[in-house]
C-alpha cells in the first residue's frame, strides 16, 4: 500500500477503504507517511469529501493512534464541551470552572488557534507559568484535585490528530466537515468523558459560514459520539461578530476572569452559562435546564467558580496571582485607538477580518511554527446595535510589532459597518440538537 496511490484515489473522487484510512493515520503518527503527502490528501478531502463510513473510520483510527484514557476511578459523570472555533470565543475558560463548581468533573483537552480563530491553549499559556502539557497521570491527578483539568494533546492522546491539526491550519484545509468532525471527536472520545456538549458556530466568523453546513457538522459529530455510547448535546450559535469584547490571548484571559467575578460582556456570559447548564444537566447535577442555570449563576455569585479557576491555574504551574491581579498578565508596548468616521449605529462587525487582524498583530499563527505573542490583540468598544458618534472609539489595538499594523487597521475598519438605523437583534443561539 502506497500513500501516493491513496492520494490519487481520493483526488479522483473514490472512497477510501477502512484499511487504507488506518494505514494513512498510522503513517502520520509514526512518520511513515510524509507531511507533504498528508497535505495533498487533506486538500483532496476538502474537494472530494468523505462519506459517513470514512469519517467514522478516520475518527476511530485517530482516537486509537494513542491512549484512550480511563477515568472510571474519578467519581461522577465526566463531561466536556467543545466549540468549533470563532473570534473572541473563550467560553471554555468560563464554563469549565462553573461546571466543576457544580460538581461535574471536566476533563478538557483543547487545541491551538486555527486560521482566524483563537485557541484555548494559546490563551491559557498567556498566564505566566501555565503548563498545558501534562502527562496522563498528572492529567488525572489535577482532575481529581480541582474537578477540572485543561490540557493540550499529549503524545498519548490522539497523536495523529495533533499532527494533522497543525497541517490543516497551515494548508488552508480547515473547512471540511469530515476533517473537523474527526479531529474534534477523536481527541474528545480519547479523553475519558461520558458526555460532550458541542458549540457549533455558524456565520461569517465560523469555519462553517452557512447554517446548513453547521447543522450537518453538528449532526455528524453527535452521531459519532452517540454511536460510541456517549451522551451528546449540540447548540448551533451565531458567529457573525466576535464574542465578547476581547480578541487575543492575555486580553481574553482577563475578560474570562471578569466574567467569573460577576461582570463581563452579556453575550459571552449568557452563552457560557447556557453551555455550562447543559453540562450540569448532562452530569446529573440538576433535574432541569432551569435548575442547572440557577446553579451555574450561583457559582459566580458565591465565588466558587473563580476559586476553581484559580486552583486549576495553580495546579498546572501557573501563577494564581495573575487571576487576582490582571496586571501580571502580558501587556503590549503600545495601544492604538481606531475611531469612527461618522455617527450612527453599528450595523455589522464582521468577525473574520477581526480575527485575521489579530493574527497579523501576532496573536495567531500564519505558519505552523509561528510564535504567538500573548500580549497583542484587540479590545472592542462598539458592537452591533451600539450607537456611535463621529470620532468616538470603535476599538483599541494592542500592539508590539508594528510591521503589519497598517494592514491590521485596514481590516478592522473594513469589519465595521455603520448606518443610520439600528439593526434588528439576532438570537445568539440558533438551534439545539
C-alpha positions in Angstrom: 0.0 0.0 0.0 1.4 3.4 -1.0 0.3 6.8 0.1 0.6 8.3 -3.4 -1.9 5.8 -4.7 -4.4 6.6 -2.0 -3.9 10.3 -2.6 -4.7 9.8 -6.3 -7.7 7.6 -5.3 -9.3 10.3 -3.1 -8.3 13.0 -5.6 -10.3 11.2 -8.3 -13.4 11.0 -6.1 -13.3 7.5 -4.8 -13.9 6.4 -1.2 -11.0 5.0 0.8 -11.3 1.6 2.4 -11.1 1.2 6.2 -7.7 -0.4 5.9 -6.4 2.4 3.7 -7.5 5.1 6.1 -5.9 3.2 9.0 -2.7 2.9 7.0 -2.6 6.6 6.4 -3.4 7.5 10.0 -0.7 5.1 11.3 1.7 6.7 8.8 1.2 10.2 10.0 1.6 9.1 13.6 4.8 7.1 13.1 6.3 9.3 10.3 6.0 6.7 7.5 3.6 9.0 5.5 5.3 12.4 4.9 3.6 15.6 5.9 3.6 16.8 2.3 1.7 13.6 1.3 -0.9 14.1 4.0 -1.1 17.8 3.0 -2.1 16.7 -0.5 -4.6 14.2 0.9 -6.2 16.9 3.1 -6.7 19.1 0.1 -8.2 16.1 -1.8 -10.6 15.5 1.1 -11.6 19.2 1.2 -12.5 18.9 -2.5 -13.9 15.4 -2.7 -15.3 14.9 0.9 -15.7 11.7 2.9 -18.8 9.6 3.4 -20.1 8.7 6.8 -18.2 5.4 7.0 -14.9 7.1 6.0 -15.4 9.8 8.6 -16.2 7.3 11.4 -13.2 5.2 10.5 -10.9 8.2 10.4 -12.2 9.3 13.8 -11.7 5.8 15.3 -8.2 5.5 13.8 -7.1 8.9 15.1 -8.6 8.1 18.5 -6.7 4.8 18.7 -3.4 6.3 17.4 -2.7 6.9 21.1 -4.1 6.1 24.5 -7.8 6.1 25.4 -7.9 7.5 28.9 -9.7 5.5 31.6 -11.3 7.9 34.2 -13.6 5.3 35.8 -11.8 5.9 39.1 -13.0 9.5 39.2 -16.5 9.7 40.7 -19.3 11.3 38.7 -20.2 11.6 35.0 -17.3 13.3 33.2 -18.5 16.0 30.8 -16.6 18.2 28.4 -17.5 21.0 25.9 -16.1 21.8 22.5 -16.5 24.8 20.3 -15.8 24.6 16.6 -14.0 27.9 16.8 -14.7 31.5 16.5 -13.3 35.0 17.1 -13.2 36.0 20.8 -14.7 32.6 21.8 -13.3 31.9 25.2 -16.3 30.2 26.8 -14.3 27.1 27.8 -12.4 29.1 30.4 -15.6 30.3 32.0 -17.9 27.3 31.8 -15.3 24.7 32.9 -14.8 26.2 36.3 -18.6 26.8 36.6 -19.4 23.2 35.8 -16.7 21.9 38.1 -18.0 24.1 41.0 -21.4 22.5 40.4 -19.9 19.0 40.9 -19.3 18.0 37.3 -15.8 16.7 36.6 -14.5 18.4 33.4 -11.5 16.8 31.7 -10.8 19.2 28.9 -8.3 18.5 26.0 -8.2 21.6 23.9 -6.4 22.8 20.7 -4.5 25.8 19.5 -5.6 28.5 17.2 -6.7 27.6 13.6 -6.7 30.2 10.9 -8.5 33.3 12.0 -9.8 31.7 15.2 -8.1 31.7 18.6 -7.1 28.6 20.6 -7.8 27.7 24.2 -4.2 26.5 24.8 -2.7 29.8 23.4 -5.0 31.8 25.8 -4.0 29.6 28.8 -0.3 30.0 28.1 -0.7 33.7 28.4 -1.0 33.0 32.2 2.6 33.0 33.4 3.8 29.5 34.0 0.6 27.7 33.0 1.5 24.2 31.7 -0.9 22.7 29.2 1.5 19.8 28.5 0.7 17.4 31.3 1.2 13.6 31.1 -1.9 11.4 31.6 -1.0 10.6 35.3 -0.8 14.3 36.1 -3.9 14.9 34.0 -5.9 12.5 36.2 -4.4 13.9 39.4 -5.4 17.5 38.5 -8.9 16.5 37.6 -9.3 14.7 41.0 -7.8 17.7 42.8 -9.6 20.6 41.1 -12.6 19.0 39.4 -11.3 20.2 36.1 -8.1 20.0 34.0 -7.2 22.0 30.9 -4.5 20.4 28.7 -3.5 20.1 25.1 -3.0 16.9 23.2 -0.1 14.9 24.6 1.9 12.3 22.8 -0.5 9.8 24.4 -3.8 11.4 23.3 -4.7 11.2 19.6 -1.2 11.9 18.3 -2.3 11.6 14.7 -4.8 14.4 15.2 -2.1 16.6 16.7 0.0 16.3 13.6 -3.0 16.8 11.2 -4.4 19.7 13.2 -1.2 21.7 12.6 -1.1 20.7 8.9 -4.7 21.7 8.4 -4.0 25.2 9.8 -1.0 25.7 7.5 -2.5 24.3 4.3 -6.0 26.0 4.2 -7.8 22.7 4.7 -9.7 23.5 7.9 -13.1 24.0 6.4 -14.1 20.3 5.9 -16.9 18.6 7.8 -15.2 15.2 7.9 -11.9 16.6 8.9 -13.4 18.9 11.6 -15.6 16.1 12.9 -12.8 13.5 13.1 -10.4 16.0 14.7 -12.8 17.1 17.4 -14.3 13.7 18.2 -11.0 11.7 18.2 -9.5 13.7 21.0 -12.7 14.2 22.9 -13.5 10.4 22.8 -9.9 9.6 23.9 -10.0 11.9 27.0 -12.3 9.7 29.1 -15.6 11.5 29.0 -19.1 10.3 29.5 -20.8 13.2 27.7 -20.0 16.1 25.4 -21.7 19.5 24.8 -20.9 20.9 21.4 -21.0 24.6 20.5 -21.1 24.6 16.7 -20.6 28.1 15.3 -22.3 29.5 12.2 -21.8 32.8 10.4 -19.0 34.8 8.8 -16.6 34.2 11.6 -17.1 30.5 11.7 -15.4 27.8 9.7 -18.9 26.7 8.6 -20.5 30.0 7.5 -23.8 28.6 6.2 -26.4 27.3 8.7 -26.9 24.1 6.7 -23.2 23.3 6.9 -23.1 24.0 10.6 -26.1 21.8 11.1 -24.5 19.0 9.1 -21.3 19.3 11.2 -23.3 19.1 14.4 -25.3 16.1 13.2 -22.1 14.3 12.2 -20.4 14.8 15.5 -23.5 13.9 17.5 -23.9 10.7 15.5 -20.2 9.8 16.0 -20.5 10.3 19.8 -23.8 8.5 20.3 -22.6 5.7 18.1 -19.7 5.2 20.6 -22.0 5.3 23.6 -21.6 9.0 24.7 -24.3 11.4 25.7 -24.3 14.3 23.2 -25.8 17.7 23.0 -25.2 20.4 20.4 -26.0 24.1 20.2 -25.6 26.0 17.0 -24.6 29.5 17.9 -24.1 32.7 15.9 -20.6 33.9 15.0 -21.2 36.9 12.8 -19.4 39.2 15.2 -16.7 38.5 17.8 -17.9 37.0 21.1 -17.3 39.4 24.0 -15.2 42.4 23.7 -11.7 41.0 23.8 -9.8 39.2 21.0 -6.3 37.9 21.6 -4.8 35.8 24.4 -3.9 37.6 27.6 -6.8 40.1 27.0 -9.2 37.2 26.7 -8.0 35.6 29.9 -8.6 39.0 31.6 -12.2 39.0 30.2 -12.8 35.5 31.4 -11.8 36.5 34.9 -14.1 39.5 34.8 -17.0 37.1 33.8 -16.1 34.8 36.7 -16.1 37.8 39.0 -19.7 38.6 38.0 -19.0 41.2 35.2 -18.1 40.7 31.6 -20.0 41.2 28.3 -23.6 40.0 28.3 -23.3 37.8 25.2 -20.2 36.0 26.5 -21.7 35.4 29.9 -25.1 34.3 28.6 -23.6 31.7 26.2 -21.1 30.5 28.8 -24.0 29.9 31.3 -26.1 28.2 28.7 -23.4 25.8 27.7 -22.4 25.2 31.4 -26.0 24.5 32.2 -26.2 21.8 29.5 -23.1 20.2 31.1 -24.5 20.4 34.6 -27.8 18.7 33.4 -25.8 16.1 31.5 -23.6 15.5 34.5 -26.7 14.7 36.7 -26.2 17.7 39.0 -29.6 19.3 38.2 -33.0 17.9 37.2 -33.9 20.5 34.7 -32.1 23.0 32.5 -33.7 25.9 34.5 -32.3 24.4 37.8 -29.0 24.0 36.1 -28.9 27.7 35.1 -29.6 28.7 38.7 -26.8 26.5 40.0 -24.3 27.9 37.4 -25.2 31.5 38.3 -24.8 30.7 42.0 -21.2 29.6 41.5 -20.4 33.1 40.1 -22.2 34.9 42.8 -20.5 32.9 45.6 -17.1 33.0 44.1 -16.7 29.2 43.8 -16.3 29.2 40.0 -13.5 31.8 40.2 -11.9 29.7 43.0 -11.9 26.6 40.8 -10.2 28.6 38.0 -7.6 29.9 40.5 -7.0 26.3 41.8 -6.5 24.8 38.4 -4.1 27.6 37.4 -2.0 26.8 40.4 -2.2 23.0 40.0 -1.0 23.3 36.4 2.0 25.5 37.3 0.5 28.9 36.6 0.8 32.0 38.8 -2.6 32.3 40.6 -1.7 35.9 41.5 -2.4 36.8 37.8 -6.0 35.8 38.4 -6.4 38.3 41.2 -4.1 41.0 39.7 -4.6 41.1 36.0 -1.7 43.5 35.6 0.5 40.4 36.0 -0.7 39.2 32.5 1.4 40.1 29.5 0.8 43.7 28.3 1.6 45.3 24.9 4.0 48.1 24.4 1.5 50.2 22.5 -2.2 50.8 22.3 -3.7 52.4 19.2 -7.3 53.5 19.0 -9.5 53.2 15.9 -12.1 55.9 15.7 -15.5 56.1 13.9 -15.6 58.3 10.8 -19.3 59.0 11.2 -22.2 58.9 13.6 -24.9 56.3 13.5 -25.3 52.7 14.7 -23.1 49.7 14.3 -25.0 47.6 11.8 -22.3 45.0 11.3 -19.0 43.9 12.8 -17.6 41.1 10.6 -15.8 38.6 12.8 -13.4 37.0 10.3 -11.4 40.2 9.5 -11.1 41.0 13.2 -9.6 37.5 13.8 -7.3 37.9 10.8 -6.2 41.3 12.0 -5.3 40.0 15.5 -3.4 37.1 13.7 -1.4 39.7 11.8 -0.6 41.5 15.0 0.9 38.3 16.4 -2.0 36.7 18.3 -2.4 33.8 15.9 -0.4 31.7 13.5 0.3 32.3 9.9 2.5 29.1 9.8 2.8 26.0 12.0 6.0 27.3 13.6 4.8 30.9 14.1 5.4 32.3 17.6 2.4 33.6 19.5 2.6 37.0 21.2 0.3 36.7 24.2 0.1 40.4 24.8 -1.4 41.6 21.5 -5.0 41.7 20.3 -8.0 43.9 20.0 -10.4 45.4 22.6 -13.8 46.2 21.1 -15.7 49.3 22.4 -18.6 49.1 20.0 -20.5 46.1 18.7 -23.6 45.5 16.6 -26.5 47.7 17.7 -24.5 50.2 19.6 -24.9 53.9 18.9 -21.7 55.7 17.9 -20.7 59.3 17.4 -18.1 60.5 14.9 -14.6 60.3 16.3 -15.8 58.0 19.1 -13.5 55.0 19.7 -14.6 51.8 18.0 -11.8 49.6 19.3 -8.3 49.6 20.6 -5.4 47.6 19.0 -2.9 46.1 21.4 0.4 46.2 19.5 4.1 45.1 19.9 5.3 44.6 16.3 4.1 47.4 14.0 5.2 45.6 10.8 1.6 44.6 9.8 -0.1 47.4 11.7 -1.5 49.3 8.7 -2.9 46.1 7.2 -4.5 45.1 10.5 -6.1 48.5 11.0 -7.5 48.4 7.4 -9.1 45.0 8.2 -10.6 46.3 11.4 -12.0 49.4 9.8 -13.4 47.3 7.0 -15.1 45.0 9.5 -17.3 47.8 10.9 -20.4 48.8 9.1 -22.1 52.0 10.4 -25.5 53.1 9.3 -28.3 55.4 10.2 -30.6 52.9 11.9 -30.0 50.2 14.5 -30.2 46.6 13.1 -32.7 44.1 14.2 -31.2 41.9 17.1 -30.5 38.3 16.3 -30.6 35.5 18.8 -27.2 34.1 19.8 -28.4 30.5 20.0 -29.8 29.5 16.6 -30.7 25.8 17.2 -30.3 22.9 19.6 -29.7 19.3 18.7 
